[in-house]
Amino acid sequence: MTMYFRESYHTDAAPQAIGPYSQAVRAGETIYISGQIPLDPNTMELVAGDFRGQVEQVITNIEAVCGAAGGTLCQVVKLNVYLTDLAKFEMVNEVLDEYFLEPYPARAAVGVAQLPKGAEVEMEAVMHAADLES
């Protein structure tokens, strides 16, 4: 089988993959970060607490994977947000505003019926990596 990406990235600071996928892969100048739910990477359980804390954990997980690839959240150019309750979208906006600077990443938000492990939120990201060593 031919592999079309140059390398994959892994960190113990983010939840381990719960299936046959990589935390992130690089293709050219782009790093694709797999969907993250609010799992504590130490316990692999959903974090306790309110929805805001869950969104913060998702961003923390994405940030850890960015770091494993040699980058930061500042290099994220696209976010896809999946919510089981679109009424909580404003809270997502509030949290994202604390972690991202203008110009903000492009984004999609999608309401879904269900997410892995019963999570209420999942996000995947695309990071621009032109200035990172491969």
N, CA, C and O atoms as a printed pandas DataFrame, in Angstrom:
     atom_number atom_name residue_name chain_id  residue_number  x_coord  y_coord  z_coord
0              1         N          MET        A               1    0.850   -1.171    0.000
1              2        CA          MET        A               1    0.000    0.000    0.000
2              3         C          MET        A               1    0.900    1.241    0.000
3              4         O          MET        A               1    1.867    1.301    0.760
4              5         N          THR        A               2    0.598    2.207   -0.825
5              6        CA          THR        A               2    1.359    3.444   -0.905
6              7         C          THR        A               2    0.858    4.435    0.136
7              8         O          THR        A               2   -0.348    4.643    0.272
8              9         N          MET        A               3    1.784    5.047    0.872
9             10        CA          MET        A               3    1.435    6.086    1.839
10            11         C          MET        A               3    1.688    7.435    1.184
11            12         O          MET        A               3    2.773    7.672    0.653
12            13         N          TYR        A               4    0.709    8.312    1.216
13            14        CA          TYR        A               4    0.829    9.590    0.557
14            15         C          TYR        A               4    1.231   10.731    1.483
15            16         O          TYR        A               4    1.554   11.822    1.012
16            17         N          PHE        A               5    1.216   10.499    2.783
17            18        CA          PHE        A               5    1.669   11.544    3.684
18            19         C          PHE        A               5    3.113   11.269    4.073
19            20         O          PHE        A               5    3.580   10.131    4.027
20            21         N          ARG        A               6    3.804   12.326    4.453
21            22        CA          ARG        A               6    5.232   12.218    4.728
22            23         C          ARG        A               6    5.511   11.644    6.104
23            24         O          ARG        A               6    6.446   10.859    6.262
24            25         N          GLU        A               7    4.719   12.020    7.108
25            26        CA          GLU        A               7    4.957   11.516    8.453
26            27         C          GLU        A               7    3.713   11.688    9.306
27            28         O          GLU        A               7    2.799   12.437    8.962
28            29         N          SER        A               8    3.699   10.983   10.416
29            30        CA          SER        A               8    2.610   11.126   11.373
30            31         C          SER        A               8    3.190   11.645   12.683
31            32         O          SER        A               8    4.396   11.572   12.916
32            33         N          TYR        A               9    2.317   12.165   13.527
33            34        CA          TYR        A               9    2.734   12.747   14.798
34            35         C          TYR        A               9    1.961   12.106   15.935
35            36         O          TYR        A               9    0.803   11.717   15.781
36            37         N          HIS        A              10    2.621   12.003   17.076
37            38        CA          HIS        A              10    2.035   11.377   18.254
38            39         C          HIS        A              10    2.568   12.064   19.502
39            40         O          HIS        A              10    3.742   12.426   19.564
40            41         N          THR        A              11    1.710   12.242   20.485
41            42        CA          THR        A              11    2.123   12.746   21.787
42            43         C          THR        A              11    1.292   12.085   22.873
43            44         O          THR        A              11    0.103   11.824   22.689
44            45         N          ASP        A              12    1.926   11.818   24.001
45            46        CA          ASP        A              12    1.200   11.291   25.157
46            47         C          ASP        A              12    0.419   12.402   25.867
47            48         O          ASP        A              12   -0.391   12.121   26.751
48            49         N          ALA        A              13    0.659   13.662   25.484
49            50        CA          ALA        A              13   -0.039   14.795   26.088
50            51         C          ALA        A              13   -1.448   14.982   25.525
51            52         O          ALA        A              13   -2.189   15.850   25.985
52            53         N          ALA        A              14   -1.815   14.178   24.545
53            54        CA          ALA        A              14   -3.169   14.169   23.986
54            55         C          ALA        A              14   -3.677   12.735   24.050
55            56         O          ALA        A              14   -2.880   11.800   24.128
56            57         N          PRO        A              15   -4.993   12.551   24.017
57            58        CA          PRO        A              15   -5.542   11.193   24.078
58            59         C          PRO        A              15   -5.010   10.306   22.953
59            60         O          PRO        A              15   -4.801   10.756   21.826
60            61         N          GLN        A              16   -4.802    9.065   23.285
61            62        CA          GLN        A              16   -4.363    8.090   22.292
62            63         C          GLN        A              16   -5.502    7.816   21.318
63            64         O          GLN        A              16   -6.676    7.909   21.679
64            65         N          ALA        A              17   -5.158    7.488   20.119
65            66        CA          ALA        A              17   -6.174    7.149   19.117
66            67         C          ALA        A              17   -7.007    5.974   19.626
67            68         O          ALA        A              17   -6.470    5.011   20.174
68            69         N          ILE        A              18   -8.315    6.061   19.440
69            70        CA          ILE        A              18   -9.197    4.969   19.861
70            71         C          ILE        A              18   -9.690    4.209   18.630
71            72         O          ILE        A              18  -10.833    3.754   18.568
72            73         N          GLY        A              19   -8.798    4.090   17.668
73            74        CA          GLY        A              19   -9.086    3.381   16.432
74            75         C          GLY        A              19   -7.847    3.380   15.564
75            76         O          GLY        A              19   -6.787    3.836   15.994
76            77         N          PRO        A              20   -7.964    2.876   14.353
77            78        CA          PRO        A              20   -6.804    2.805   13.451
78            79         C          PRO        A              20   -6.568    4.127   12.713
79            80         O          PRO        A              20   -6.805    4.226   11.509
80            81         N          TYR        A              21   -6.103    5.135   13.445
81            82        CA          TYR        A              21   -5.788    6.435   12.852
82            83         C          TYR        A              21   -4.658    7.079   13.639
83            84         O          TYR        A              21   -4.352    6.667   14.758
84            85         N          SER        A              22   -4.041    8.095   13.044
85            86        CA          SER        A              22   -2.966    8.846   13.683
86            87         C          SER        A              22   -3.541   10.089   14.350
87            88         O          SER        A              22   -4.587   10.591   13.938
88            89         N          GLN        A              23   -2.859   10.587   15.379
89            90        CA          GLN        A              23   -3.278   11.851   15.987
90            91         C          GLN        A              23   -3.182   12.976   14.950
91            92         O          GLN        A              23   -4.017   13.880   14.923
92            93         N          ALA        A              24   -2.158   12.908   14.102
93            94        CA          ALA        A              24   -1.999   13.903   13.035
94            95         C          ALA        A              24   -1.093   13.328   11.957
95            96         O          ALA        A              24   -0.235   12.488   12.230
96            97         N          VAL        A              25   -1.295   13.791   10.733
97            98        CA          VAL        A              25   -0.424   13.419    9.616
98            99         C          VAL        A              25   -0.087   14.676    8.820
99           100         O          VAL        A              25   -0.860   15.631    8.752
100          101         N          ARG        A              26    1.097   14.630    8.223
101          102        CA          ARG        A              26    1.548   15.748    7.392
102          103         C          ARG        A              26    1.479   15.346    5.931
103          104         O          ARG        A              26    1.890   14.249    5.552
104          105         N          ALA        A              27    0.954   16.250    5.118
105          106        CA          ALA        A              27    0.950   16.098    3.664
106          107         C          ALA        A              27    1.426   17.426    3.105
107          108         O          ALA        A              27    0.685   18.409    3.113
108          109         N          GLY        A              28    2.649   17.457    2.625
109          110        CA          GLY        A              28    3.206   18.711    2.128
110          111         C          GLY        A              28    3.351   19.728    3.240
111          112         O          GLY        A              28    3.995   19.459    4.254
112          113         N          GLU        A              29    2.749   20.907    3.051
113          114        CA          GLU        A              29    2.834   21.972    4.041
114          115         C          GLU        A              29    1.619   22.009    4.960
115          116         O          GLU        A              29    1.367   23.016    5.622
116          117         N          THR        A              30    0.875   20.923    5.001
117          118        CA          THR        A              30   -0.349   20.861    5.783
118          119         C          THR        A              30   -0.305   19.694    6.761
119          120         O          THR        A              30    0.104   18.587    6.412
120          121         N          ILE        A              31   -0.732   19.963    7.989
121          122        CA          ILE        A              31   -0.854   18.910    8.998
122          123         C          ILE        A              31   -2.332   18.792    9.354
123          124         O          ILE        A              31   -2.975   19.770    9.735
124          125         N          TYR        A              32   -2.851   17.589    9.223
125          126        CA          TYR        A              32   -4.250   17.295    9.515
126          127         C          TYR        A              32   -4.322   16.658   10.896
127          128         O          TYR        A              32   -3.747   15.596   11.130
128          129         N          ILE        A              33   -5.031   17.313   11.805
129          130        CA          ILE        A              33   -5.141   16.849   13.187
130          131         C          ILE        A              33   -6.487   16.147   13.351
131          132         O          ILE        A              33   -7.544   16.724   13.095
132          133         N          SER        A              34   -6.420   14.900   13.781
133          134        CA          SER        A              34   -7.640   14.102   13.952
134          135         C          SER        A              34   -8.564   14.727   14.983
135          136         O          SER        A              34   -8.138   15.496   15.844
136          137         N          GLY        A              35   -9.831   14.378   14.873
137          138        CA          GLY        A              35  -10.837   14.878   15.797
138          139         C          GLY        A              35  -10.470   14.583   17.239
139          140         O          GLY        A              35  -10.024   13.487   17.576
140          141         N          GLN        A              36  -10.667   15.582   18.077
141          142        CA          GLN        A              36  -10.395   15.465   19.505
142          143         C          GLN        A              36  -11.694   15.683   20.266
143          144         O          GLN        A              36  -12.436   16.627   19.996
144          145         N          ILE        A              37  -11.955   14.804   21.210
145          146        CA          ILE        A              37  -13.069   14.976   22.131
146          147         C          ILE        A              37  -12.470   15.305   23.495
147          148         O          ILE        A              37  -11.254   15.207   23.661
148          149         N          PRO        A              38  -13.285   15.692   24.474
149          150        CA          PRO        A              38  -12.729   16.128   25.758
150          151         C          PRO        A              38  -12.250   14.980   26.650
151          152         O          PRO        A              38  -12.721   14.808   27.774
152          153         N          LEU        A              39  -11.314   14.211   26.128
153          154        CA          LEU        A              39  -10.724   13.131   26.917
154          155         C          LEU        A              39   -9.506   13.634   27.663
155          156         O          LEU        A              39   -8.697   14.381   27.112
156          157         N          ASP        A              40   -9.374   13.230   28.911
157          158        CA          ASP        A              40   -8.157   13.458   29.673
158          159         C          ASP        A              40   -7.145   12.434   29.163
159          160         O          ASP        A              40   -7.414   11.234   29.227
160          161         N          PRO        A              41   -5.980   12.873   28.657
161          162        CA          PRO        A              41   -5.034   11.916   28.081
162          163         C          PRO        A              41   -4.465   10.930   29.099
163          164         O          PRO        A              41   -3.967    9.871   28.719
164          165         N          ASN        A              42   -4.533   11.264   30.380
165          166        CA          ASN        A              42   -4.004   10.361   31.412
166          167         C          ASN        A              42   -4.968    9.237   31.751
167          168         O          ASN        A              42   -4.543    8.119   32.040
168          169         N          THR        A              43   -6.265    9.525   31.717
169          170        CA          THR        A              43   -7.258    8.520   32.098
170          171         C          THR        A              43   -8.033    7.963   30.908
171          172         O          THR        A              43   -8.658    6.907   31.006
172          173         N          MET        A              44   -7.988    8.687   29.774
173          174        CA          MET        A              44   -8.774    8.341   28.591
174          175         C          MET        A              44  -10.276    8.334   28.889
175          176         O          MET        A              44  -11.049    7.627   28.242
176          177         N          GLU        A              45  -10.668    9.134   29.878
177          178        CA          GLU        A              45  -12.073    9.327   30.217
178          179         C          GLU        A              45  -12.451   10.771   29.909
179          180         O          GLU        A              45  -11.596   11.657   29.904
180          181         N          LEU        A              46  -13.751   11.005   29.651
181          182        CA          LEU        A              46  -14.218   12.374   29.451
182          183         C          LEU        A              46  -13.958   13.187   30.706
183          184         O          LEU        A              46  -14.154   12.694   31.816
184          185         N          VAL        A              47  -13.514   14.440   30.541
185          186        CA          VAL        A              47  -13.270   15.290   31.693
186          187         C          VAL        A              47  -14.585   15.598   32.379
187          188         O          VAL        A              47  -15.624   15.745   31.736
188          189         N          ALA        A              48  -14.519   15.693   33.694
189          190        CA          ALA        A              48  -15.700   16.044   34.469
190          191         C          ALA        A              48  -15.900   17.550   34.404
191          192         O          ALA        A              48  -14.971   18.294   34.088
192          193         N          GLY        A              49  -17.093   17.988   34.699
193          194        CA          GLY        A              49  -17.337   19.413   34.768
194          195         C          GLY        A              49  -18.271   19.905   33.696
195          196         O          GLY        A              49  -18.942   19.137   33.007
196          197         N          ASP        A              50  -18.289   21.220   33.581
197          198        CA          ASP        A              50  -19.236   21.869   32.687
198          199         C          ASP        A              50  -18.772   21.818   31.230
199          200         O          ASP        A              50  -17.658   21.395   30.920
200          201         N          PHE        A              51  -19.655   22.259   30.367
201          202        CA          PHE        A              51  -19.377   22.222   28.929
202          203         C          PHE        A              51  -18.167   23.077   28.574
203          204         O          PHE        A              51  -17.375   22.692   27.714
204          205         N          ARG        A              52  -18.010   24.230   29.219
205          206        CA          ARG        A              52  -16.864   25.088   28.957
206          207         C          ARG        A              52  -15.559   24.330   29.192
207          208         O          ARG        A              52  -14.641   24.408   28.375
208          209         N          GLY        A              53  -15.474   23.604   30.292
209          210        CA          GLY        A              53  -14.281   22.816   30.593
210          211         C          GLY        A              53  -14.034   21.739   29.550
211          212         O          GLY        A              53  -12.886   21.411   29.252
212          213         N          GLN        A              54  -15.104   21.191   28.996
213          214        CA          GLN        A              54  -14.953   20.177   27.957
214          215         C          GLN        A              54  -14.374   20.794   26.680
215          216         O          GLN        A              54  -13.499   20.207   26.043
216          217         N          VAL        A              55  -14.866   21.978   26.312
217          218        CA          VAL        A              55  -14.340   22.656   25.121
218          219         C          VAL        A              55  -12.871   23.008   25.344
219          220         O          VAL        A              55  -12.050   22.848   24.441
220          221         N          GLU        A              56  -12.541   23.484   26.540
221          222        CA          GLU        A              56  -11.144   23.810   26.851
222          223         C          GLU        A              56  -10.253   22.579   26.733
223          224         O          GLU        A              56   -9.129   22.677   26.241
224          225         N          GLN        A              57  -10.739   21.420   27.178
225          226        CA          GLN        A              57   -9.946   20.189   27.069
226          227         C          GLN        A              57   -9.729   19.810   25.615
227          228         O          GLN        A              57   -8.640   19.365   25.250
228          229         N          VAL        A              58  -10.736   19.978   24.786
229          230        CA          VAL        A              58  -10.591   19.691   23.356
230          231         C          VAL        A              58   -9.483   20.564   22.765
231          232         O          VAL        A              58   -8.623   20.068   22.037
232          233         N          ILE        A              59   -9.502   21.859   23.076
233          234        CA          ILE        A              59   -8.479   22.766   22.561
234          235         C          ILE        A              59   -7.110   22.396   23.125
235          236         O          ILE        A              59   -6.116   22.440   22.400
236          237         N          THR        A              60   -7.041   22.038   24.389
237          238        CA          THR        A              60   -5.777   21.604   24.995
238          239         C          THR        A              60   -5.229   20.384   24.270
239          240         O          THR        A              60   -4.024   20.289   24.037
240          241         N          ASN        A              61   -6.099   19.458   23.915
241          242        CA          ASN        A              61   -5.671   18.260   23.185
242          243         C          ASN        A              61   -5.153   18.630   21.794
243          244         O          ASN        A              61   -4.123   18.119   21.355
244          245         N          ILE        A              62   -5.864   19.512   21.108
245          246        CA          ILE        A              62   -5.410   19.955   19.783
246          247         C          ILE        A              62   -4.069   20.675   19.899
247          248         O          ILE        A              62   -3.174   20.473   19.079
248          249         N          GLU        A              63   -3.939   21.507   20.911
249          250        CA          GLU        A              63   -2.690   22.244   21.128
250          251         C          GLU        A              63   -1.523   21.286   21.357
251          252         O          GLU        A              63   -0.420   21.526   20.866
252          253         N          ALA        A              64   -1.755   20.211   22.094
253          254        CA          ALA        A              64   -0.702   19.217   22.348
254          255         C          ALA        A              64   -0.267   18.538   21.056
255          256         O          ALA        A              64    0.925   18.309   20.848
256          257         N          VAL        A              65   -1.214   18.217   20.194
257          258        CA          VAL        A              65   -0.872   17.576   18.920
258          259         C          VAL        A              65   -0.132   18.573   18.026
259          260         O          VAL        A              65    0.825   18.204   17.344
260          261         N          CYS        A              66   -0.573   19.837   18.030
261          262        CA          CYS        A              66    0.168   20.866   17.283
262          263         C          CYS        A              66    1.616   20.904   17.759
263          264         O          CYS        A              66    2.538   20.958   16.945
264          265         N          GLY        A              67    1.813   20.877   19.056
265          266        CA          GLY        A              67    3.158   20.903   19.620
266          267         C          GLY        A              67    3.979   19.698   19.208
267          268         O          GLY        A              67    5.171   19.828   18.933
268          269         N          ALA        A              68    3.362   18.532   19.161
269          270        CA          ALA        A              68    4.077   17.315   18.739
270          271         C          ALA        A              68    4.557   17.441   17.305
271          272         O          ALA        A              68    5.557   16.834   16.923
272          273         N          ALA        A              69    3.846   18.227   16.511
273          274        CA          ALA        A              69    4.225   18.442   15.115
274          275         C          ALA        A              69    5.174   19.637   14.965
275          276         O          ALA        A              69    5.578   19.983   13.855
276          277         N          GLY        A              70    5.522   20.260   16.090
277          278        CA          GLY        A              70    6.442   21.383   16.059
278          279         C          GLY        A              70    5.782   22.729   15.860
279          280         O          GLY        A              70    6.462   23.710   15.558
280          281         N          GLY        A              71    4.471   22.796   16.023
281          282        CA          GLY        A              71    3.751   24.039   15.785
282          283         C          GLY        A              71    2.958   24.488   16.994
283          284         O          GLY        A              71    3.122   23.966   18.097
284          285         N          THR        A              72    2.089   25.470   16.764
285          286        CA          THR        A              72    1.235   26.029   17.811
286          287         C          THR        A              72   -0.162   26.248   17.252
287          288         O          THR        A              72   -0.405   26.079   16.057
288          289         N          LEU        A              73   -1.067   26.623   18.129
289          290        CA          LEU        A              73   -2.428   26.944   17.689
290          291         C          LEU        A              73   -2.441   28.095   16.694
291          292         O          LEU        A              73   -3.365   28.198   15.887
292          293         N          CYS        A              74   -1.440   28.959   16.737
293          294        CA          CYS        A              74   -1.378   30.101   15.814
294          295         C          CYS        A              74   -1.295   29.655   14.354
295          296         O          CYS        A              74   -1.611   30.429   13.450
296          297         N          GLN        A              75   -0.875   28.421   14.124
297          298        CA          GLN        A              75   -0.747   27.917   12.759
298          299         C          GLN        A              75   -1.986   27.159   12.280
299          300         O          GLN        A              75   -2.025   26.693   11.141
300          301         N          VAL        A              76   -2.989   27.036   13.136
301          302        CA          VAL        A              76   -4.235   26.377   12.740
302          303         C          VAL        A              76   -4.987   27.312   11.792
303          304         O          VAL        A              76   -5.278   28.460   12.129
304          305         N          VAL        A              77   -5.292   26.798   10.605
305          306        CA          VAL        A              77   -5.980   27.606    9.598
306          307         C          VAL        A              77   -7.432   27.176    9.383
307          308         O          VAL        A              77   -8.201   27.887    8.736
308          309         N          LYS        A              78   -7.810   26.010    9.925
309          310        CA          LYS        A              78   -9.178   25.510    9.735
310          311         C          LYS        A              78   -9.565   24.658   10.930
311          312         O          LYS        A              78   -8.795   23.806   11.374
312          313         N          LEU        A              79  -10.762   24.894   11.449
313          314        CA          LEU        A              79  -11.335   24.075   12.516
314          315         C          LEU        A              79  -12.692   23.562   12.060
315          316         O          LEU        A              79  -13.477   24.302   11.466
316          317         N          ASN        A              80  -12.961   22.313   12.335
317          318        CA          ASN        A              80  -14.301   21.766   12.170
318          319         C          ASN        A              80  -14.794   21.414   13.562
319          320         O          ASN        A              80  -14.135   20.677   14.296
320          321         N          VAL        A              81  -15.956   21.943   13.922
321          322        CA          VAL        A              81  -16.532   21.753   15.247
322          323         C          VAL        A              81  -17.800   20.921   15.097
323          324         O          VAL        A              81  -18.657   21.224   14.267
324          325         N          TYR        A              82  -17.911   19.878   15.902
325          326        CA          TYR        A              82  -19.090   19.011   15.894
326          327         C          TYR        A              82  -19.729   19.086   17.281
327          328         O          TYR        A              82  -19.063   18.866   18.292
328          329         N          LEU        A              83  -21.024   19.398   17.317
329          330        CA          LEU        A              83  -21.745   19.567   18.576
330          331         C          LEU        A              83  -23.002   18.718   18.584
331          332         O          LEU        A              83  -23.698   18.612   17.575
332          333         N          THR        A              84  -23.289   18.113   19.730
333          334        CA          THR        A              84  -24.541   17.379   19.857
334          335         C          THR        A              84  -25.691   18.315   20.225
335          336         O          THR        A              84  -26.856   17.922   20.165
336          337         N          ASP        A              85  -25.364   19.561   20.606
337          338        CA          ASP        A              85  -26.375   20.565   20.934
338          339         C          ASP        A              85  -25.905   21.908   20.395
339          340         O          ASP        A              85  -25.049   22.554   21.001
340          341         N          LEU        A              86  -26.454   22.333   19.267
341          342        CA          LEU        A              86  -26.041   23.594   18.655
342          343         C          LEU        A              86  -26.370   24.818   19.509
343          344         O          LEU        A              86  -25.859   25.905   19.241
344          345         N          ALA        A              87  -27.209   24.664   20.523
345          346        CA          ALA        A              87  -27.486   25.764   21.443
346          347         C          ALA        A              87  -26.241   26.136   22.248
347          348         O          ALA        A              87  -26.181   27.219   22.829
348          349         N          LYS        A              88  -25.261   25.255   22.286
349          350        CA          LYS        A              88  -24.020   25.512   23.027
350          351         C          LYS        A              88  -22.942   26.154   22.150
351          352         O          LYS        A              88  -21.795   26.294   22.576
352          353         N          PHE        A              89  -23.309   26.541   20.937
353          354        CA          PHE        A              89  -22.348   27.120   20.001
354          355         C          PHE        A              89  -21.749   28.424   20.519
355          356         O          PHE        A              89  -20.566   28.682   20.294
356          357         N          GLU        A              90  -22.535   29.253   21.206
357          358        CA          GLU        A              90  -22.012   30.518   21.742
358          359         C          GLU        A              90  -20.890   30.264   22.744
359          360         O          GLU        A              90  -19.907   31.005   22.766
360          361         N          MET        A              91  -21.021   29.233   23.568
361          362        CA          MET        A              91  -19.966   28.900   24.528
362          363         C          MET        A              91  -18.698   28.489   23.793
363          364         O          MET        A              91  -17.596   28.847   24.208
364          365         N          VAL        A              92  -18.843   27.746   22.712
365          366        CA          VAL        A              92  -17.686   27.368   21.902
366          367         C          VAL        A              92  -16.999   28.626   21.384
367          368         O          VAL        A              92  -15.774   28.731   21.441
368          369         N          ASN        A              93  -17.776   29.579   20.880
369          370        CA          ASN        A              93  -17.206   30.830   20.383
370          371         C          ASN        A              93  -16.433   31.562   21.473
371          372         O          ASN        A              93  -15.341   32.072   21.220
372          373         N          GLU        A              94  -16.986   31.619   22.682
373          374        CA          GLU        A              94  -16.312   32.299   23.795
374          375         C          GLU        A              94  -14.958   31.660   24.100
375          376         O          GLU        A              94  -13.964   32.359   24.297
376          377         N          VAL        A              95  -14.926   30.338   24.137
377          378        CA          VAL        A              95  -13.679   29.641   24.447
378          379         C          VAL        A              95  -12.673   29.819   23.309
379          380         O          VAL        A              95  -11.504   30.112   23.560
380          381         N          LEU        A              96  -13.110   29.645   22.080
381          382        CA          LEU        A              96  -12.195   29.794   20.947
382          383         C          LEU        A              96  -11.590   31.188   20.900
383          384         O          LEU        A              96  -10.429   31.348   20.523
384          385         N          ASP        A              97  -12.367   32.197   21.278
385          386        CA          ASP        A              97  -11.871   33.568   21.285
386          387         C          ASP        A              97  -10.725   33.748   22.289
387          388         O          ASP        A              97   -9.892   34.638   22.120
388          389         N          GLU        A              98  -10.678   32.921   23.315
389          390        CA          GLU        A              98   -9.608   32.989   24.313
390          391         C          GLU        A              98   -8.325   32.296   23.847
391          392         O          GLU        A              98   -7.242   32.592   24.353
392          393         N          TYR        A              99   -8.440   31.387   22.894
393          394        CA          TYR        A              99   -7.287   30.595   22.460
394          395         C          TYR        A              99   -6.718   31.020   21.108
395          396         O          TYR        A              99   -5.544   30.777   20.827
396          397         N          PHE        A             100   -7.532   31.648   20.276
397          398        CA          PHE        A             100   -7.097   31.995   18.924
398          399         C          PHE        A             100   -7.063   33.500   18.740
399          400         O          PHE        A             100   -7.878   34.225   19.310
400          401         N          LEU        A             101   -6.108   33.964   17.937
401          402        CA          LEU        A             101   -5.957   35.375   17.615
402          403         C          LEU        A             101   -6.447   35.629   16.195
403          404         O          LEU        A             101   -6.519   34.713   15.375
404          405         N          GLU        A             102   -6.785   36.891   15.917
405          406        CA          GLU        A             102   -7.145   37.258   14.548
406          407         C          GLU        A             102   -5.899   37.258   13.684
407          408         O          GLU        A             102   -4.834   37.624   14.182
408          409         N          PRO        A             103   -5.966   36.880   12.454
409          410        CA          PRO        A             103   -7.169   36.375   11.793
410          411         C          PRO        A             103   -7.481   34.960   12.283
411          412         O          PRO        A             103   -6.614   34.087   12.295
412          413         N          TYR        A             104   -8.721   34.756   12.681
413          414        CA          TYR        A             104   -9.153   33.464   13.209
414          415         C          TYR        A             104   -9.108   32.394   12.121
415          416         O          TYR        A             104   -9.176   32.703   10.931
416          417         N          PRO        A             105   -8.992   31.128   12.540
417          418        CA          PRO        A             105   -9.054   30.058   11.542
418          419         C          PRO        A             105  -10.426   30.034   10.857
419          420         O          PRO        A             105  -11.430   30.438   11.442
420          421         N          ALA        A             106  -10.449   29.563    9.630
421          422        CA          ALA        A             106  -11.730   29.270    8.989
422          423         C          ALA        A             106  -12.392   28.172    9.811
423          424         O          ALA        A             106  -11.707   27.402   10.484
424          425         N          ARG        A             107  -13.725   28.094    9.761
425          426        CA          ARG        A             107  -14.381   27.132   10.643
426          427         C          ARG        A             107  -15.714   26.680   10.081
427          428         O          ARG        A             107  -16.408   27.418    9.382
428          429         N          ALA        A             108  -16.043   25.456   10.407
429          430        CA          ALA        A             108  -17.381   24.928   10.173
430          431         C          ALA        A             108  -17.893   24.420   11.517
431          432         O          ALA        A             108  -17.117   23.933   12.340
432          433         N          ALA        A             109  -19.186   24.535   11.734
433          434        CA          ALA        A             109  -19.820   23.986   12.930
434          435         C          ALA        A             109  -20.997   23.141   12.476
435          436         O          ALA        A             109  -21.847   23.596   11.711
436          437         N          VAL        A             110  -21.037   21.917   12.953
437          438        CA          VAL        A             110  -22.043   20.967   12.498
438          439         C          VAL        A             110  -22.724   20.329   13.701
439          440         O          VAL        A             110  -22.061   19.889   14.640
440          441         N          GLY        A             111  -24.031   20.284   13.667
441          442        CA          GLY        A             111  -24.783   19.565   14.681
442          443         C          GLY        A             111  -24.847   18.099   14.319
443          444         O          GLY        A             111  -25.160   17.741   13.183
444          445         N          VAL        A             112  -24.548   17.249   15.292
445          446        CA          VAL        A             112  -24.549   15.804   15.066
446          447         C          VAL        A             112  -25.391   15.115   16.141
447          448         O          VAL        A             112  -25.614   15.675   17.214
448          449         N          ALA        A             113  -25.843   13.932   15.856
449          450        CA          ALA        A             113  -26.675   13.202   16.803
450          451         C          ALA        A             113  -25.856   12.594   17.935
451          452         O          ALA        A             113  -26.331   12.491   19.066
452          453         N          GLN        A             114  -24.637   12.195   17.631
453          454        CA          GLN        A             114  -23.854   11.469   18.630
454          455         C          GLN        A             114  -22.374   11.584   18.310
455          456         O          GLN        A             114  -21.988   11.696   17.147
456          457         N          LEU        A             115  -21.535   11.555   19.362
457          458        CA          LEU        A             115  -20.082   11.573   19.212
458          459         C          LEU        A             115  -19.480   10.421   20.022
459          460         O          LEU        A             115  -20.138    9.880   20.911
460          461         N          PRO        A             116  -18.230   10.043   19.720
461          462        CA          PRO        A             116  -17.601    8.937   20.451
462          463         C          PRO        A             116  -17.623    9.159   21.967
463          464         O          PRO        A             116  -17.475   10.282   22.448
464          465         N          LYS        A             117  -17.809    8.081   22.690
465          466        CA          LYS        A             117  -17.791    8.058   24.158
466          467         C          LYS        A             117  -18.834    8.966   24.797
467          468         O          LYS        A             117  -18.727    9.286   25.981
468          469         N          GLY        A             118  -19.845    9.388   24.031
469          470        CA          GLY        A             118  -20.888   10.246   24.578
470          471         C          GLY        A             118  -20.472   11.697   24.734
471          472         O          GLY        A             118  -21.130   12.447   25.456
472          473         N          ALA        A             119  -19.396   12.114   24.074
473          474        CA          ALA        A             119  -18.943   13.502   24.158
474          475         C          ALA        A             119  -19.989   14.439   23.564
475          476         O          ALA        A             119  -20.791   14.041   22.720
476          477         N          GLU        A             120  -19.966   15.693   24.021
477          478        CA          GLU        A             120  -20.867   16.711   23.491
478          479         C          GLU        A             120  -20.206   17.557   22.415
479          480         O          GLU        A             120  -20.893   18.250   21.664
480          481         N          VAL        A             121  -18.865   17.509   22.330
481          482        CA          VAL        A             121  -18.137   18.339   21.378
482          483         C          VAL        A             121  -16.926   17.571   20.856
483          484         O          VAL        A             121  -16.287   16.815   21.588
484          485         N          GLU        A             122  -16.629   17.779   19.595
485          486        CA          GLU        A             122  -15.423   17.246   18.961
486          487         C          GLU        A             122  -14.935   18.306   17.988
487          488         O          GLU        A             122  -15.731   18.995   17.349
488          489         N          MET        A             123  -13.613   18.430   17.883
489          490        CA          MET        A             123  -13.029   19.350   16.901
490          491         C          MET        A             123  -11.872   18.670   16.204
491          492         O          MET        A             123  -11.114   17.912   16.810
492          493         N          GLU        A             124  -11.748   18.957   14.912
493          494        CA          GLU        A             124  -10.577   18.554   14.140
494          495         C          GLU        A             124   -9.977   19.816   13.557
495          496         O          GLU        A             124  -10.670   20.820   13.388
496          497         N          ALA        A             125   -8.678   19.769   13.244
497          498        CA          ALA        A             125   -7.999   20.982   12.803
498          499         C          ALA        A             125   -7.058   20.701   11.640
499          500         O          ALA        A             125   -6.606   19.576   11.429
500          501         N          VAL        A             126   -6.782   21.764   10.897
501          502        CA          VAL        A             126   -5.772   21.734    9.844
502          503         C          VAL        A             126   -4.764   22.820   10.196
503          504         O          VAL        A             126   -5.132   23.964   10.461
504          505         N          MET        A             127   -3.492   22.446   10.194
505          506        CA          MET        A             127   -2.425   23.369   10.567
506          507         C          MET        A             127   -1.507   23.601    9.377
507          508         O          MET        A             127   -1.116   22.653    8.696
508          509         N          HIS        A             128   -1.163   24.857    9.127
509          510        CA          HIS        A             128   -0.211   25.192    8.073
510          511         C          HIS        A             128    1.191   24.988    8.625
511          512         O          HIS        A             128    1.513   25.466    9.713
512          513         N          ALA        A             129    2.012   24.284    7.882
513          514        CA          ALA        A             129    3.307   23.877    8.418
514          515         C          ALA        A             129    4.474   24.231    7.502
515          516         O          ALA        A             129    5.503   23.557    7.537
516          517         N          ALA        A             130    4.340   25.256    6.698
517          518        CA          ALA        A             130    5.407   25.583    5.749
518          519         C          ALA        A             130    6.725   25.892    6.436
519          520         O          ALA        A             130    7.791   25.590    5.901
520          521         N          ASP        A             131    6.659   26.495    7.627
521          522        CA          ASP        A             131    7.882   26.895    8.318
522          523         C          ASP        A             131    8.414   25.828    9.274
523          524         O          ASP        A             131    9.423   26.047    9.946
524          525         N          LEU        A             132    7.748   24.685    9.339
525          526        CA          LEU        A             132    8.169   23.620   10.248
526          527         C          LEU        A             132    9.056   22.635    9.516
527          528         O          LEU        A             132    8.868   22.363    8.330
528          529         N          GLU        A             133   10.034   22.100   10.250
529          530        CA          GLU        A             133   10.875   21.059    9.659
530          531         C          GLU        A             133   10.069   19.783    9.518
531          532         O          GLU        A             133    9.215   19.482   10.352
532          533         N          SER        A             134   10.342   19.040    8.471
533          534        CA          SER        A             134    9.640   17.753    8.312
534          535         C          SER        A             134   10.586   16.629    8.575
535          536         O          SER        A             134   10.198   15.464    8.494
